[in-house]
Amino acid sequence: MKEVGNRKSKKKSKDGQKNKLPTSPFGANFFFIWILAIGLLLASDYIFNPTQVVSYNEILKSINEGKIKKVTISKDQIVAELQEKDQKKLVSYTIEDKELIPLLKSKGIEIQGTPDSSFWSTFFIWVFPLLLIFFLFRTMMGGMKNPLFSMNKSKAKIYMEKDIKVSFEDVAGAPEAKAELQEIVNFLKSPGKYSRLGGRMPKGILLVGPPGTGKTLIAKAVAGEANVPFFSINGSEFVELFVGMGASRVRDLFEQARQKSPCIIFIDELDALGKARNMGPVSGSNDEKEQTLNQLLAELDGFDSGTGVVLLAATNRPEILDPALLRAGRFDRQVLMDNPDRLGREQILEIHSKKVKIAKDLDLKKIASLTAGFSGADLANLVNEATLTATRRNAESIEESDFVKALERIVAGLERKQRIMNPEEKKRVALHEMGHTTVALATHSENVVQKVSIIPRGIGALGYTLQRPVEDRYLVTRKELYDKIAVLLGGRVAEEVYCDDFSTGAGDDLVKATNIARAMVTEYGMGESLGVMSEGRGQSQFLNTPQGAYEMPSHLSEDTKLAIDNEVKSILEKSKKMAEDFIRANSGFFKKASDELLEKETLEGHEIEKLWRQEHLAQ
């Protein structure tokens, strides 16, 4: 896509003439003309006053021989003019010589002194400052385009109508958002239709959703469908070190948009610009951001939606935006861009697969079912990783196995086959991973076990059990949460049952299990003693931040905190007992599968299912 920059539109005006940029009366190369003039001045000084640098002894020799008619003495140098006019002047550095003046007088040579200044000192003291002031004055008056005085200009990238190649056909997995924004396209194409009954289009549309869901892509698709110019800028580009620059850029952006209407203004990462203003005792600590936000609010109030300027913005943190931005009359409408469902993931994979060579028998539905929770950007990365995997094995096309390996690399990390474990550690890792697998099979978890491996991957993972959901889930029951905690604790329990002692390998599992148990008590009201009370942390639902250590709300009493801790401990102990019962009840499968895993290092899902069925049929 070709970026046009901040140049003016080439639409013809009413009189048929094209709009032209204002130019300087001195021409576009005004500054270079001055540089050329200074260079000519220096060259002329050298041409008309030729000099030759010589030693002081040579000047004395020329004086004694009667070749010198005039000597000019300054603080730094001695210039001797020869009798012959065509020869160069002799120049030497000044040396303290008390006999020089008497010698010159005795020879009848004219003596002249000069002030302690040279051409360059005169130039830099007098001429250069005047030239610089004049040049900056012309620049500030708009005569020239200089980056030093363009800080107040908007940095928005302008994509003209012919440069936007994105349409709604390039956007998949968001049918509701496309239907919502189709109305904006219709308005830009025929604004009179919507003002016929006195209505108006929303001044601003806010796209909210997790990172990588295609918010920027669908904004460009709106501009491409409507065939109008598209102004794209990041919210952080408004904020500058100098006070007032951000507000000036906002004014300049909307002014350019009015000149090119109908058009679309797209502000990405709006939370960098529109964060809620601080109402605390240090509310004046960031006046530049507040001035920029206030200017944006004023522009939203000032421009008429009937002029054909549509403002789109995107954020994954809508909860921190200033309420004044979200009120009616500014960002009137919010459009959700969530992670796609299975059908949406299949459509996204089809779009990205058109750019690569995939096998004819590849079933994208199966790949889509394995990628629950993936965003559009994740799926694009998956296709690229699968392409690289197929390239490494010199394949003619991309097969299902390439996608599976790419999925494992994204989810679990890169295999580290060079890391050598001693036999005792390797056996412990096999028991640990098979503990997860056994409990997952026994609880009939909705997340199917696809692969178990004891090959180290990523950072610190000595083995892994890959589980992926076969269908999208939006609700989880209390029993399923207990089962999930039991699966996480299965590795630790397996070490306790089949080893003399347990290791540090379950550290990450314990963190995840504890966070789920605490969320059950404090957010979902699943505790037995506390009932339906909720003390949720209120994290953004769009950031997908990893769960870390839980911080107790400060307003809770000590008794309530103690009750929460006891409830969490009770859930964990109950889930641990479940995991231990499942592992002991399926000891035959556990031992056989552990031995095979230790031998092969990796077991696929169908191999695990076969061992599980054989063991239960034998019973």
Secondary structure as GFF3:
##gff-version 3
##sequence-region A 1 619
A	DSSP	alpha_helix	30	48	.	.	.	ID=ss1
A	DSSP	beta_strand	51	53	.	.	.	ID=ss2
A	DSSP	alpha_helix	56	64	.	.	.	ID=ss3
A	DSSP	beta_strand	68	73	.	.	.	ID=ss4
A	DSSP	beta_strand	77	82	.	.	.	ID=ss5
A	DSSP	beta_strand	89	93	.	.	.	ID=ss6
A	DSSP	alpha_helix	100	107	.	.	.	ID=ss7
A	DSSP	beta_strand	110	113	.	.	.	ID=ss8
A	DSSP	alpha_helix	119	122	.	.	.	ID=ss9
A	DSSP	pi_helix	123	127	.	.	.	ID=ss10
A	DSSP	alpha_helix	128	140	.	.	.	ID=ss11
A	DSSP	three_ten_helix	147	149	.	.	.	ID=ss12
A	DSSP	beta_strand	157	159	.	.	.	ID=ss13
A	DSSP	three_ten_helix	161	163	.	.	.	ID=ss14
A	DSSP	three_ten_helix	168	170	.	.	.	ID=ss15
A	DSSP	alpha_helix	175	189	.	.	.	ID=ss16
A	DSSP	alpha_helix	191	194	.	.	.	ID=ss17
A	DSSP	beta_strand	204	208	.	.	.	ID=ss18
A	DSSP	alpha_helix	215	226	.	.	.	ID=ss19
A	DSSP	beta_strand	230	234	.	.	.	ID=ss20
A	DSSP	three_ten_helix	235	238	.	.	.	ID=ss21
A	DSSP	alpha_helix	245	259	.	.	.	ID=ss22
A	DSSP	beta_strand	263	268	.	.	.	ID=ss23
A	DSSP	alpha_helix	271	274	.	.	.	ID=ss24
A	DSSP	alpha_helix	287	302	.	.	.	ID=ss25
A	DSSP	three_ten_helix	305	307	.	.	.	ID=ss26
A	DSSP	beta_strand	309	315	.	.	.	ID=ss27
A	DSSP	three_ten_helix	318	320	.	.	.	ID=ss28
A	DSSP	alpha_helix	323	326	.	.	.	ID=ss29
A	DSSP	beta_strand	331	336	.	.	.	ID=ss30
A	DSSP	alpha_helix	342	353	.	.	.	ID=ss31
A	DSSP	alpha_helix	364	369	.	.	.	ID=ss32
A	DSSP	alpha_helix	376	392	.	.	.	ID=ss33
A	DSSP	alpha_helix	400	412	.	.	.	ID=ss34
A	DSSP	alpha_helix	423	442	.	.	.	ID=ss35
A	DSSP	beta_strand	447	453	.	.	.	ID=ss36
A	DSSP	beta_strand	464	469	.	.	.	ID=ss37
A	DSSP	alpha_helix	478	498	.	.	.	ID=ss38
A	DSSP	three_ten_helix	504	506	.	.	.	ID=ss39
A	DSSP	alpha_helix	507	522	.	.	.	ID=ss40
A	DSSP	alpha_helix	558	585	.	.	.	ID=ss41
A	DSSP	alpha_helix	587	600	.	.	.	ID=ss42
A	DSSP	beta_strand	602	604	.	.	.	ID=ss43
A	DSSP	alpha_helix	605	618	.	.	.	ID=ss44
###
